[in-house]
Amino acid sequence: MTDAEDRKPQSDEARMAFIPPAGVEVGDSESETTSEFALPQGLDVPHPPVQEPEGSAFRTPSGYSVEDASPAFTPAGGIPRISLTKDLPWQDRMRTMLRMPVAERPAPERMPRAEEEGPAVPRVLDLTLRIGELLLAGGEGAEDVEAAMFAVCRSYGLDRCEPNVTFTLLSISYQPSLVDDPVTASRTVRRRGTDYTRLAAVYRLVDDLSDPESHISLEEAYGRLAEIRRNRHPYPTWVLTSASGLLAGAASVLVGGDLIVFVAAALGAMLGDRLAWLCAGRGLPEFYQFTVAAMPPAAIGVALTLAHVDVKASAVITGGLFALLPGRALVAGVQDGLTGFYITAAARLLEVMYFFVGIVIGVLVILYFGVNLGAKLTPDEALHASERPYWQIAASMVLSLTFAVLLQQDRSTVLAVTLNGGVAWVVYGAMHDVGEFSPVASTAVAAGLVGLFGQLMARYRFASALPYTTAAIGPLLPGSATYFGLLAIAQNDVDKGLGLVSLATAASLAMAIAIGVNLGAEISRMFLRIGSPEKRRAAKRTRGF
């Protein structure tokens, strides 16, 4: 019995099946029970002189080296070797490999670095987490953040890594081989801000890192990332406040307002923006910031009604709501849910719900006092909105332009997103006003075209699709449906169901916008030039069952 067998515990079942009964002796006779594989007497079998000591089954074989391993792994079952073309954007290549099992991913090509022995793994993981933090804080989807993190690790030769992104936590794990201990790092996103110029700069950095012809050392990458963080916003505060007022005025024109309504909505939105900035400086949560920002437009609309000014107070209040509706967070939340990141999607949709509740409370407080003071606010005003297609198209483009400024977009993308917003409103008006389609279907189609155009522009410029889509959906946001639902609740018309129907319509329009934008992006990916059928099969998603 060997030493290994001596260490094993002997249980009651670990006995020979041919043990004789008690009292029966078994001698050296032919009746002795032996194995049929026993060697005949006199036959000597040479044994190896040195017996390999017992060890783990995952011990590295002798002569094996991770550096000398084959560049790609092809299992014996016949899974084809994947080689993605270099001319595709890094987002598509990294997203494709993230959906593949680790054993089927193609190994990265070893690229010479400025460091002689290569950078340390913890420093690469730290750089990856910092880049992912900027993308997630800027509003990028979880799948795109994971693709960027994977691209950074892969550019420095860390191919066996698994990034994981949730709403406020980023983590990444790297395991060199089965016998080496994994290295895991994480980072928490404490503060989120909207700056699409910084987002575009981070995308350019990731694009340069993933380019095999550009040999960027780790120190250079850290320097560029620090420079991106230090960059100031492209627009000063007074420009953002003015853009908020112009956005509200343009939105009031979309719902039938005139010049007086335009000015009143702009003043209300700018006053609300300044109050929200004051609350933010005092450290109040965003819930209260949205509540305070929603009050001035509603107060101005109620005041005009009490002063018997011949204007549409509903257009003033609706214009102010357009500047507050969290369309960016809604689109990102639905996109995460559609791409399988359900925890992040649930957190983002919960955030949208809190913002919306804050807007509801702010508007309802003003409307409640206005109704008790005798303000005649009628929901029927929405049924008599005048059709002015040319003015509405111009207003939709102004709305998209000012929305892009509020998102701190780069000046080179403002013109494209402005035209995209005008096209979206033209499609919506043609389907809803001329073709008499339902508003939900018209909104979904218009948002789908916005997503398709944004994804194509992002691939043309190797950048994020958010700067080309988020501001363009501004004219489609359900501001009027939200206002009339809140007005019905303030007038105690809940029994008739008008308020709930209007709010349900607003929720349906919001979901149509988010799903339409995501569907347009996915349609553009369906027809990408990936290559052979094997490569396309590698890019597929699971069905979930």
Secondary structure, 3 states (H helix, E strand, C coil): CCHHHHCCCCCCCCCCCCCCCCCCCCCCCCCCCCCCCCCCCCCCCCCCCCCCCCCCCCCCCCCCCCCCCCCCCCCCCCCCCCCCCCCCCHHHHHHHHHCCCHHHCCCCCCCCCCCCCCCCHHHHHHHHHHHHHHHHHCCCCHHHHHHHHHHHHHHCCCCCEEEEECCCEEEEEECCCCCCCCEEEEEECCCCCCCHHHHHHHHHHHHHHHCCCCCCCHHHHHHHHHHHHHCCCCCCHHHHHHHHHHHHHHHHHHCCCCHHHHHHHHHHHHHHHHHHHHHHHCCCCHHHHHHHHHHHHHHHHHHHHHCCCCCCHHHHHHHHHHCCCCHHHHHHHHHHHHCCCHHHHHHHHHHHHHHHHHHHHHHHHHHHHHHHCCCCCCHHHHHHCCCCHHHHHHHHHHHHHHHHHHCCCCHHHHHHHHHHHHHHHHHHHHHHHHCCCCHHHHHHHHHHHHHHHHHHHHHHHCCCCHHHHCHHHHHHCCHHHHHHHHHHHHCCCCCCCHHHHHHHHHHHHHHHHHHHHHHHHHHHHHCCCCCCHHHHHHCCCCCCC
